[in-house]
Structure formats: structure tokens, C-alpha cells
Amino acid sequence: MPTQLPFIPLAVAVTCLQFISVSQAAPRDRVFVASYGNDSNPCTFLSPCKTFQQAVNVVATGGEVTAIDSAGFGPINITQSVTITSPPGVEAGIVPTAGGDAITINALTDINVTLRGLTLEGSTGGNHGIFLTSTVTNATLNILDCMVKDFTAGGIVIEPTHPAPTYGALFLFISNTSSLNNGLDGINIAPSGKAVVGGMITQTASVNNHSIGFNISGGPVTISNSVATLNGDVGIQVQNGASLTLRDSISQGNNGSNGDVYTDNSSAVNLFRNNTIDSLTIASGGTVTSDGTNDIGLITGGPLSKQGLQ
């Protein structure tokens, strides 16, 4: 018996080490990144990661990734519910490699993703700023207080899908965000299959994009207190059976042949209290209604529900 005693503390020690190892490997509800971090760290506040991707890899589903200080934290591929955020005064930058996307969201199950306070920069040849291609049933995407600029393709591209025969829904909320100087659309909402996108865009600017400012190919969507200007094509385009409510917004100085707001022959637009719409184009079969408080310049096509000061 005495010869077996040394084995007992050793066995206990091994068991404790195994327990500690399992505890350290367990996903955390909140993890951190910092300029001085290291991706071999456990991503705690005192021992942060270096990149957003590693933090997303280790955070619990539905957890939060927070930037501690200002730095570039690399591109992200998101496949689960997560919040990625930086506090006021911290600039959390994402610069993808040439041909890559800053943030890709591609999940096969429903997700709830929030992106807050991020600066996405594509001047090194990045393709998309935010690119969602998830299969959705009842998903949510919130984009808050973000800057997306200089990407070769679209700034914010929302392309969820859902297989027949049932419908899948994505709720989209974009607030206090800018999409600037991108090679295609500033914001493009284009669901496919049986997916439907509904939501709100508020206090958001889509400026100087090579193609369309806001391209709405799925709805219903509301745009409020927002600006579309200096885009190479239409400022706000509504098509493919979508519906848009546009209120308290400005669309002017865009350069497309269809003007500043355009609806195709299967879509509908409702206008309320808009400060300036330089030109409005209504394709035959399209529907545009006005509450009589919109400042609209040239109207092409029609009919529009009111005339004069629209």
C-alpha cells in the first residue's frame, strides 16, 4: 500500500489539469481584441486576441467581440450569431486582401448579427465591405455606426436565400452608417429564392458610388433621414416587386438616366416629407404615392397620386 500513495496526488493533479484545460477551451460570452494582442491568447480583456477572426472563432454563439483600442483587426467570416463592436473613440478597422471581402456572413442556420462602430476600408482592392449570403428562415442583421468605403464591388450587399416552397425572412436594420466611393452599389438588397428582406435604413448616406446609391430589390423596406447623392446611376432604385417607404430624405445630384428615385413596373414607393428629390422616374405599371409634402422636381412616367408640391 505505501508504494501506491505517490500515485494518488499525481492522479489528482492530472485530473485538475484536465479540468483547467477544458475550462479554458469553453467558449466565452464576451471576448476582446487589441493592437497588442496575440491570437494564441484566450481573448480575455487582460489577454486579448489580435484579430477579429480568432475572436469570432472562440466566442460563444450569440456572444460579443469588443475592440479595446484603435487598430486594424483583419477580415471576418461569420457563420454564427455574434455582436462585433468597438466603443466610442475606438476605430476598429477592417482591411481585406485584394479580391477579398471585409465581412462575409454565410450561415446555414438562422443568425442574429450586430456590427457596430466598424471602419471597413477597401482601397487595397477589397471586393465587398459587408456581404451576406446566408440561408435564412428568421434572421436579423444590424449595422450601426459603421463606415464602408472604397471597395471594388458593393459596399453593403445583402443577398439572403431560402429554398422553396416556404419563405424565409431577414430583418435588416442599418443606422448612422455611410457607404462611399464603392465600385458598384452603395447598399444593395437583393434576396433570392424564397427569401424576403424587410427592415429600416435610417440616418445613412450612400454617396459617390459608381452605380446605384440604394438598390432595393426586396422589401418592404423603409428609408428615413438618409441621403443618396453623387452616385453614378440612380440614387434610389426599387425593383423586382419590392416596396419602399421613403421619408424625410434627400436624393439629388445622381447621374443615371432614370434620375434620383426610380421604380420599375412591378414595384411601389410611398413618399413622405422628403426634402429634395430632384427627379423621379416611374416605369409603366410602377406605383408611387405621395402625401403632398415632398419637394420633387422633374417627374417622368407616372401616374403619381398628387401634383404640384408633391
C-alpha positions as YAML, in Angstrom:
chain: A
units: angstrom
residues:
- id: 1
  name: MET
  ca: [0.00, 0.00, 0.00]
- id: 2
  name: PRO
  ca: [2.66, 2.62, 0.84]
- id: 3
  name: THR
  ca: [4.06, 2.29, -2.65]
- id: 4
  name: GLN
  ca: [0.72, 3.42, -4.13]
- id: 5
  name: LEU
  ca: [0.48, 6.71, -2.20]
- id: 6
  name: PRO
  ca: [2.58, 8.82, -4.59]
- id: 7
  name: PHE
  ca: [0.21, 7.88, -7.40]
- id: 8
  name: ILE
  ca: [-2.80, 9.42, -5.70]
- id: 9
  name: PRO
  ca: [-1.59, 13.07, -5.75]
- id: 10
  name: LEU
  ca: [-0.38, 12.55, -9.30]
- id: 11
  name: ALA
  ca: [-3.78, 11.32, -10.42]
- id: 12
  name: VAL
  ca: [-5.47, 14.25, -8.70]
- id: 13
  name: ALA
  ca: [-3.05, 16.67, -10.36]
- id: 14
  name: VAL
  ca: [-3.71, 15.19, -13.80]
- id: 15
  name: THR
  ca: [-7.47, 15.43, -13.24]
- id: 16
  name: CYS
  ca: [-7.16, 19.07, -12.18]
- id: 17
  name: LEU
  ca: [-5.07, 19.90, -15.22]
- id: 18
  name: GLN
  ca: [-7.64, 18.28, -17.49]
- id: 19
  name: PHE
  ca: [-10.42, 20.29, -15.82]
- id: 20
  name: ILE
  ca: [-8.49, 23.53, -16.23]
- id: 21
  name: SER
  ca: [-7.80, 22.74, -19.89]
- id: 22
  name: VAL
  ca: [-11.49, 22.08, -20.59]
- id: 23
  name: SER
  ca: [-12.48, 25.29, -18.76]
- id: 24
  name: GLN
  ca: [-10.05, 27.37, -20.80]
- id: 25
  name: ALA
  ca: [-11.34, 25.86, -24.03]
- id: 26
  name: ALA
  ca: [-15.00, 26.63, -23.27]
- id: 27
  name: PRO
  ca: [-16.43, 29.45, -25.41]
- id: 28
  name: ARG
  ca: [-16.82, 32.79, -23.64]
- id: 29
  name: ASP
  ca: [-19.79, 35.11, -23.95]
- id: 30
  name: ARG
  ca: [-17.50, 38.12, -24.34]
- id: 31
  name: VAL
  ca: [-14.04, 38.25, -25.87]
- id: 32
  name: PHE
  ca: [-11.64, 41.06, -26.83]
- id: 33
  name: VAL
  ca: [-9.15, 42.11, -29.49]
- id: 34
  name: ALA
  ca: [-6.38, 44.71, -29.21]
- id: 35
  name: SER
  ca: [-3.47, 46.07, -31.22]
- id: 36
  name: TYR
  ca: [-1.07, 44.42, -28.75]
- id: 37
  name: GLY
  ca: [-3.00, 41.12, -28.67]
- id: 38
  name: ASN
  ca: [-1.94, 37.69, -29.82]
- id: 39
  name: ASP
  ca: [-4.13, 35.04, -31.43]
- id: 40
  name: SER
  ca: [-2.65, 32.39, -29.16]
- id: 41
  name: ASN
  ca: [-4.18, 34.24, -26.19]
- id: 42
  name: PRO
  ca: [-7.56, 33.24, -24.71]
- id: 43
  name: CYS
  ca: [-9.10, 36.56, -25.92]
- id: 44
  name: THR
  ca: [-9.91, 37.85, -22.44]
- id: 45
  name: PHE
  ca: [-9.68, 41.55, -21.58]
- id: 46
  name: LEU
  ca: [-6.29, 41.05, -19.91]
- id: 47
  name: SER
  ca: [-5.08, 38.68, -22.62]
- id: 48
  name: PRO
  ca: [-6.77, 39.75, -25.87]
- id: 49
  name: CYS
  ca: [-6.60, 38.31, -29.36]
- id: 50
  name: LYS
  ca: [-5.00, 40.09, -32.30]
- id: 51
  name: THR
  ca: [-7.69, 39.55, -34.98]
- id: 52
  name: PHE
  ca: [-11.45, 39.66, -35.18]
- id: 53
  name: GLN
  ca: [-11.48, 36.26, -36.89]
- id: 54
  name: GLN
  ca: [-9.81, 34.47, -33.99]
- id: 55
  name: ALA
  ca: [-12.15, 36.21, -31.55]
- id: 56
  name: VAL
  ca: [-15.17, 35.11, -33.60]
- id: 57
  name: ASN
  ca: [-13.77, 31.57, -33.69]
- id: 58
  name: VAL
  ca: [-13.69, 31.30, -29.89]
- id: 59
  name: VAL
  ca: [-16.68, 33.39, -28.77]
- id: 60
  name: ALA
  ca: [-19.86, 31.60, -27.73]
- id: 61
  name: THR
  ca: [-22.78, 31.65, -30.17]
- id: 62
  name: GLY
  ca: [-24.62, 34.91, -29.60]
- id: 63
  name: GLY
  ca: [-21.65, 36.40, -27.74]
- id: 64
  name: GLU
  ca: [-19.83, 39.71, -28.18]
- id: 65
  name: VAL
  ca: [-16.43, 40.64, -29.62]
- id: 66
  name: THR
  ca: [-15.12, 44.04, -28.49]
- id: 67
  name: ALA
  ca: [-12.12, 46.06, -29.72]
- id: 68
  name: ILE
  ca: [-10.15, 47.54, -26.82]
- id: 69
  name: ASP
  ca: [-8.12, 50.08, -28.82]
- id: 70
  name: SER
  ca: [-7.84, 51.50, -32.35]
- id: 71
  name: ALA
  ca: [-6.18, 49.22, -34.89]
- id: 72
  name: GLY
  ca: [-6.79, 47.07, -37.96]
- id: 73
  name: PHE
  ca: [-8.18, 43.69, -36.93]
- id: 74
  name: GLY
  ca: [-8.47, 41.86, -40.24]
- id: 75
  name: PRO
  ca: [-11.37, 40.45, -42.30]
- id: 76
  name: ILE
  ca: [-14.06, 38.23, -40.80]
- id: 77
  name: ASN
  ca: [-16.07, 35.21, -41.92]
- id: 78
  name: ILE
  ca: [-19.20, 34.94, -39.75]
- id: 79
  name: THR
  ca: [-21.19, 31.69, -39.54]
- id: 80
  name: GLN
  ca: [-22.99, 32.14, -36.19]
- id: 81
  name: SER
  ca: [-24.87, 34.75, -34.18]
- id: 82
  name: VAL
  ca: [-22.46, 37.36, -32.81]
- id: 83
  name: THR
  ca: [-22.02, 41.06, -31.99]
- id: 84
  name: ILE
  ca: [-18.82, 42.75, -33.16]
- id: 85
  name: THR
  ca: [-18.35, 46.20, -31.71]
- id: 86
  name: SER
  ca: [-15.99, 49.00, -30.78]
- id: 87
  name: PRO
  ca: [-16.76, 51.60, -28.10]
- id: 88
  name: PRO
  ca: [-16.91, 55.36, -28.85]
- id: 89
  name: GLY
  ca: [-13.45, 56.78, -29.53]
- id: 90
  name: VAL
  ca: [-12.05, 53.46, -30.76]
- id: 91
  name: GLU
  ca: [-11.61, 52.93, -34.51]
- id: 92
  name: ALA
  ca: [-11.82, 49.22, -35.26]
- id: 93
  name: GLY
  ca: [-10.60, 48.88, -38.84]
- id: 94
  name: ILE
  ca: [-11.01, 46.03, -41.30]
- id: 95
  name: VAL
  ca: [-8.92, 45.99, -44.48]
- id: 96
  name: PRO
  ca: [-9.27, 42.82, -46.59]
- id: 97
  name: THR
  ca: [-6.68, 41.45, -49.00]
- id: 98
  name: ALA
  ca: [-7.11, 42.24, -52.70]
- id: 99
  name: GLY
  ca: [-10.17, 40.44, -54.06]
- id: 100
  name: GLY
  ca: [-11.47, 39.56, -50.59]
- id: 101
  name: ASP
  ca: [-14.39, 40.84, -48.54]
- id: 102
  name: ALA
  ca: [-14.10, 42.71, -45.26]
- id: 103
  name: ILE
  ca: [-17.02, 40.90, -43.59]
- id: 104
  name: THR
  ca: [-18.69, 37.79, -45.04]
- id: 105
  name: ILE
  ca: [-21.84, 36.45, -43.38]
- id: 106
  name: ASN
  ca: [-22.68, 32.96, -44.61]
- id: 107
  name: ALA
  ca: [-24.63, 30.71, -42.27]
- id: 108
  name: LEU
  ca: [-26.82, 27.70, -42.91]
- id: 109
  name: THR
  ca: [-28.89, 28.32, -39.78]
- id: 110
  name: ASP
  ca: [-30.67, 31.41, -38.52]
- id: 111
  name: ILE
  ca: [-28.38, 34.10, -37.17]
- id: 112
  name: ASN
  ca: [-28.58, 37.36, -35.26]
- id: 113
  name: VAL
  ca: [-25.59, 39.52, -36.18]
- id: 114
  name: THR
  ca: [-24.82, 43.06, -35.00]
- id: 115
  name: LEU
  ca: [-21.92, 45.12, -36.41]
- id: 116
  name: ARG
  ca: [-21.28, 48.36, -34.54]
- id: 117
  name: GLY
  ca: [-18.67, 51.10, -34.84]
- id: 118
  name: LEU
  ca: [-16.54, 49.45, -37.55]
- id: 119
  name: THR
  ca: [-14.50, 51.12, -40.31]
- id: 120
  name: LEU
  ca: [-14.27, 48.99, -43.45]
- id: 121
  name: GLU
  ca: [-11.68, 50.13, -46.00]
- id: 122
  name: GLY
  ca: [-11.36, 48.58, -49.47]
- id: 123
  name: SER
  ca: [-8.73, 50.78, -51.09]
- id: 124
  name: THR
  ca: [-6.26, 47.87, -51.26]
- id: 125
  name: GLY
  ca: [-8.54, 46.08, -53.75]
- id: 126
  name: GLY
  ca: [-11.14, 44.66, -51.37]
- id: 127
  name: ASN
  ca: [-14.22, 43.28, -53.12]
- id: 128
  name: HIS
  ca: [-17.20, 43.86, -50.79]
- id: 129
  name: GLY
  ca: [-17.47, 45.67, -47.49]
- id: 130
  name: ILE
  ca: [-20.28, 43.62, -45.91]
- id: 131
  name: PHE
  ca: [-21.51, 40.62, -47.92]
- id: 132
  name: LEU
  ca: [-24.38, 38.49, -46.59]
- id: 133
  name: THR
  ca: [-25.22, 35.29, -48.49]
- id: 134
  name: SER
  ca: [-26.86, 33.26, -45.70]
- id: 135
  name: THR
  ca: [-29.74, 30.85, -45.98]
- id: 136
  name: VAL
  ca: [-32.36, 32.41, -43.73]
- id: 137
  name: THR
  ca: [-35.61, 31.45, -42.06]
- id: 138
  name: ASN
  ca: [-35.89, 34.13, -39.39]
- id: 139
  name: ALA
  ca: [-32.60, 36.04, -39.22]
- id: 140
  name: THR
  ca: [-31.52, 39.54, -38.18]
- id: 141
  name: LEU
  ca: [-28.67, 41.82, -39.29]
- id: 142
  name: ASN
  ca: [-27.98, 45.16, -37.57]
- id: 143
  name: ILE
  ca: [-25.36, 47.55, -39.00]
- id: 144
  name: LEU
  ca: [-24.83, 50.52, -36.68]
- id: 145
  name: ASP
  ca: [-22.40, 53.46, -36.73]
- id: 146
  name: CYS
  ca: [-20.23, 51.97, -39.50]
- id: 147
  name: MET
  ca: [-18.16, 53.39, -42.37]
- id: 148
  name: VAL
  ca: [-17.82, 51.35, -45.59]
- id: 149
  name: LYS
  ca: [-15.75, 52.82, -48.41]
- id: 150
  name: ASP
  ca: [-13.59, 52.29, -51.50]
- id: 151
  name: PHE
  ca: [-14.48, 48.68, -52.33]
- id: 152
  name: THR
  ca: [-14.23, 47.48, -55.93]
- id: 153
  name: ALA
  ca: [-17.73, 45.94, -55.86]
- id: 154
  name: GLY
  ca: [-20.60, 46.77, -53.49]
- id: 155
  name: GLY
  ca: [-20.28, 48.49, -50.14]
- id: 156
  name: ILE
  ca: [-23.08, 46.64, -48.30]
- id: 157
  name: VAL
  ca: [-24.56, 43.69, -50.22]
- id: 158
  name: ILE
  ca: [-27.47, 41.77, -48.67]
- id: 159
  name: GLU
  ca: [-28.29, 38.61, -50.68]
- id: 160
  name: PRO
  ca: [-30.03, 36.06, -48.44]
- id: 161
  name: THR
  ca: [-31.63, 32.97, -49.92]
- id: 162
  name: HIS
  ca: [-34.20, 30.39, -48.88]
- id: 163
  name: PRO
  ca: [-35.33, 27.24, -50.71]
- id: 164
  name: ALA
  ca: [-38.90, 26.66, -51.88]
- id: 165
  name: PRO
  ca: [-41.64, 26.07, -51.02]
- id: 166
  name: THR
  ca: [-41.70, 28.06, -47.74]
- id: 167
  name: TYR
  ca: [-40.50, 31.63, -47.23]
- id: 168
  name: GLY
  ca: [-37.53, 32.77, -45.15]
- id: 169
  name: ALA
  ca: [-37.19, 36.27, -43.70]
- id: 170
  name: LEU
  ca: [-34.26, 38.54, -42.89]
- id: 171
  name: PHE
  ca: [-34.86, 41.67, -40.83]
- id: 172
  name: LEU
  ca: [-32.30, 44.37, -41.68]
- id: 173
  name: PHE
  ca: [-31.59, 47.48, -39.63]
- id: 174
  name: ILE
  ca: [-28.97, 50.00, -40.78]
- id: 175
  name: SER
  ca: [-28.41, 53.19, -38.76]
- id: 176
  name: ASN
  ca: [-25.90, 56.06, -38.79]
- id: 177
  name: THR
  ca: [-23.81, 54.38, -41.48]
- id: 178
  name: SER
  ca: [-22.06, 55.62, -44.63]
- id: 179
  name: SER
  ca: [-21.27, 53.72, -47.82]
- id: 180
  name: LEU
  ca: [-18.93, 55.80, -50.01]
- id: 181
  name: ASN
  ca: [-16.89, 55.58, -53.20]
- id: 182
  name: ASN
  ca: [-17.59, 51.93, -53.97]
- id: 183
  name: GLY
  ca: [-17.26, 50.38, -57.43]
- id: 184
  name: LEU
  ca: [-20.88, 49.21, -57.69]
- id: 185
  name: ASP
  ca: [-23.84, 49.93, -55.38]
- id: 186
  name: GLY
  ca: [-23.52, 51.62, -52.02]
- id: 187
  name: ILE
  ca: [-26.24, 49.43, -50.47]
- id: 188
  name: ASN
  ca: [-27.77, 46.53, -52.43]
- id: 189
  name: ILE
  ca: [-30.66, 44.47, -51.05]
- id: 190
  name: ALA
  ca: [-31.31, 41.52, -53.38]
- id: 191
  name: PRO
  ca: [-32.81, 38.36, -51.83]
- id: 192
  name: SER
  ca: [-33.16, 35.21, -53.93]
- id: 193
  name: GLY
  ca: [-35.24, 32.05, -53.89]
- id: 194
  name: LYS
  ca: [-37.99, 32.38, -51.30]
- id: 195
  name: ALA
  ca: [-36.08, 34.80, -49.08]
- id: 196
  name: VAL
  ca: [-37.67, 38.13, -48.14]
- id: 197
  name: VAL
  ca: [-35.88, 41.15, -46.67]
- id: 198
  name: GLY
  ca: [-37.75, 43.66, -44.57]
- id: 199
  name: GLY
  ca: [-36.41, 46.43, -42.40]
- id: 200
  name: MET
  ca: [-35.31, 50.01, -41.92]
- id: 201
  name: ILE
  ca: [-32.41, 52.17, -43.06]
- id: 202
  name: THR
  ca: [-32.09, 55.43, -41.16]
- id: 203
  name: GLN
  ca: [-29.55, 58.26, -40.86]
- id: 204
  name: THR
  ca: [-27.50, 56.63, -43.60]
- id: 205
  name: ALA
  ca: [-25.60, 58.11, -46.55]
- id: 206
  name: SER
  ca: [-24.83, 56.43, -49.87]
- id: 207
  name: VAL
  ca: [-22.55, 58.82, -51.72]
- id: 208
  name: ASN
  ca: [-20.33, 58.79, -54.82]
- id: 209
  name: ASN
  ca: [-20.73, 55.10, -55.59]
- id: 210
  name: HIS
  ca: [-20.07, 54.11, -59.20]
- id: 211
  name: SER
  ca: [-23.52, 52.59, -59.68]
- id: 212
  name: ILE
  ca: [-26.67, 52.89, -57.50]
- id: 213
  name: GLY
  ca: [-26.90, 54.51, -54.10]
- id: 214
  name: PHE
  ca: [-29.65, 52.33, -52.58]
- id: 215
  name: ASN
  ca: [-30.74, 49.36, -54.73]
- id: 216
  name: ILE
  ca: [-33.87, 47.80, -53.22]
- id: 217
  name: SER
  ca: [-34.82, 44.51, -54.88]
- id: 218
  name: GLY
  ca: [-36.65, 43.09, -51.88]
- id: 219
  name: GLY
  ca: [-38.97, 44.61, -49.36]
- id: 220
  name: PRO
  ca: [-40.81, 46.06, -47.59]
- id: 221
  name: VAL
  ca: [-38.05, 48.49, -46.62]
- id: 222
  name: THR
  ca: [-38.24, 51.96, -45.06]
- id: 223
  name: ILE
  ca: [-35.52, 54.58, -45.68]
- id: 224
  name: SER
  ca: [-35.66, 57.65, -43.45]
- id: 225
  name: ASN
  ca: [-33.47, 60.68, -42.69]
- id: 226
  name: SER
  ca: [-30.95, 59.48, -45.28]
- id: 227
  name: VAL
  ca: [-29.06, 60.82, -48.30]
- id: 228
  name: ALA
  ca: [-28.29, 59.47, -51.78]
- id: 229
  name: THR
  ca: [-26.13, 61.82, -53.86]
- id: 230
  name: LEU
  ca: [-23.38, 61.92, -56.48]
- id: 231
  name: ASN
  ca: [-23.85, 58.27, -57.41]
- id: 232
  name: GLY
  ca: [-23.04, 57.21, -60.97]
- id: 233
  name: ASP
  ca: [-26.51, 55.78, -61.60]
- id: 234
  name: VAL
  ca: [-29.84, 56.12, -59.80]
- id: 235
  name: GLY
  ca: [-29.83, 57.45, -56.27]
- id: 236
  name: ILE
  ca: [-32.59, 55.10, -55.04]
- id: 237
  name: GLN
  ca: [-33.87, 52.24, -57.21]
- id: 238
  name: VAL
  ca: [-36.81, 49.98, -56.36]
- id: 239
  name: GLN
  ca: [-37.34, 46.90, -58.50]
- id: 240
  name: ASN
  ca: [-38.43, 43.26, -58.80]
- id: 241
  name: GLY
  ca: [-41.64, 43.67, -56.87]
- id: 242
  name: ALA
  ca: [-40.13, 45.44, -53.88]
- id: 243
  name: SER
  ca: [-41.86, 48.11, -51.83]
- id: 244
  name: LEU
  ca: [-40.18, 51.16, -50.30]
- id: 245
  name: THR
  ca: [-41.35, 53.84, -47.91]
- id: 246
  name: LEU
  ca: [-39.12, 56.91, -48.27]
- id: 247
  name: ARG
  ca: [-39.43, 59.68, -45.71]
- id: 248
  name: ASP
  ca: [-37.50, 62.77, -44.59]
- id: 249
  name: SER
  ca: [-34.67, 62.03, -47.03]
- id: 250
  name: ILE
  ca: [-32.72, 63.60, -49.90]
- id: 251
  name: SER
  ca: [-31.89, 62.09, -53.28]
- id: 252
  name: GLN
  ca: [-30.26, 64.56, -55.65]
- id: 253
  name: GLY
  ca: [-27.26, 65.04, -57.90]
- id: 254
  name: ASN
  ca: [-27.18, 61.42, -59.06]
- id: 255
  name: ASN
  ca: [-26.12, 60.78, -62.65]
- id: 256
  name: GLY
  ca: [-28.20, 57.90, -64.01]
- id: 257
  name: SER
  ca: [-30.69, 58.25, -66.86]
- id: 258
  name: ASN
  ca: [-33.50, 57.15, -64.52]
- id: 259
  name: GLY
  ca: [-32.90, 60.03, -62.16]
- id: 260
  name: ASP
  ca: [-32.74, 60.24, -58.40]
- id: 261
  name: VAL
  ca: [-35.60, 57.89, -57.50]
- id: 262
  name: TYR
  ca: [-36.76, 55.13, -59.83]
- id: 263
  name: THR
  ca: [-39.41, 52.42, -59.55]
- id: 264
  name: ASP
  ca: [-39.80, 49.63, -62.11]
- id: 265
  name: ASN
  ca: [-43.05, 48.23, -63.48]
- id: 266
  name: SER
  ca: [-43.68, 45.83, -60.58]
- id: 267
  name: SER
  ca: [-42.70, 47.88, -57.53]
- id: 268
  name: ALA
  ca: [-44.19, 50.51, -55.23]
- id: 269
  name: VAL
  ca: [-42.84, 53.62, -53.48]
- id: 270
  name: ASN
  ca: [-44.55, 55.72, -50.81]
- id: 271
  name: LEU
  ca: [-43.16, 59.24, -50.27]
- id: 272
  name: PHE
  ca: [-43.50, 61.30, -47.06]
- id: 273
  name: ARG
  ca: [-41.94, 64.69, -46.19]
- id: 274
  name: ASN
  ca: [-38.87, 64.28, -48.38]
- id: 275
  name: ASN
  ca: [-36.74, 67.41, -48.52]
- id: 276
  name: THR
  ca: [-35.47, 67.09, -52.08]
- id: 277
  name: ILE
  ca: [-35.95, 64.60, -54.90]
- id: 278
  name: ASP
  ca: [-34.53, 66.26, -58.00]
- id: 279
  name: SER
  ca: [-36.06, 63.76, -60.42]
- id: 280
  name: LEU
  ca: [-38.49, 60.86, -60.14]
- id: 281
  name: THR
  ca: [-38.97, 58.15, -62.79]
- id: 282
  name: ILE
  ca: [-42.00, 55.85, -62.66]
- id: 283
  name: ALA
  ca: [-41.96, 52.93, -65.10]
- id: 284
  name: SER
  ca: [-45.28, 51.93, -66.67]
- id: 285
  name: GLY
  ca: [-47.00, 49.71, -64.11]
- id: 286
  name: GLY
  ca: [-45.00, 51.04, -61.19]
- id: 287
  name: THR
  ca: [-46.75, 52.74, -58.28]
- id: 288
  name: VAL
  ca: [-45.66, 55.91, -56.49]
- id: 289
  name: THR
  ca: [-47.82, 57.68, -53.93]
- id: 290
  name: SER
  ca: [-47.14, 60.97, -52.17]
- id: 291
  name: ASP
  ca: [-48.65, 62.55, -49.08]
- id: 292
  name: GLY
  ca: [-48.34, 66.01, -50.64]
- id: 293
  name: THR
  ca: [-45.35, 67.18, -48.56]
- id: 294
  name: ASN
  ca: [-42.47, 66.14, -50.87]
- id: 295
  name: ASP
  ca: [-40.29, 68.55, -52.84]
- id: 296
  name: ILE
  ca: [-39.99, 66.79, -56.21]
- id: 297
  name: GLY
  ca: [-38.52, 68.32, -59.36]
- id: 298
  name: LEU
  ca: [-38.88, 66.54, -62.72]
- id: 299
  name: ILE
  ca: [-41.36, 63.65, -62.90]
- id: 300
  name: THR
  ca: [-41.06, 61.16, -65.75]
- id: 301
  name: GLY
  ca: [-43.71, 58.49, -66.39]
- id: 302
  name: GLY
  ca: [-46.50, 58.06, -63.95]
- id: 303
  name: PRO
  ca: [-49.05, 58.39, -62.71]
- id: 304
  name: LEU
  ca: [-48.22, 60.00, -59.38]
- id: 305
  name: SER
  ca: [-51.01, 60.36, -56.86]
- id: 306
  name: LYS
  ca: [-50.56, 64.15, -56.41]
- id: 307
  name: GLN
  ca: [-49.19, 67.04, -58.44]
- id: 308
  name: GLY
  ca: [-47.62, 70.43, -57.73]
- id: 309
  name: LEU
  ca: [-45.66, 70.36, -54.47]
- id: 310
  name: GLN
  ca: [-45.70, 66.58, -54.28]
...
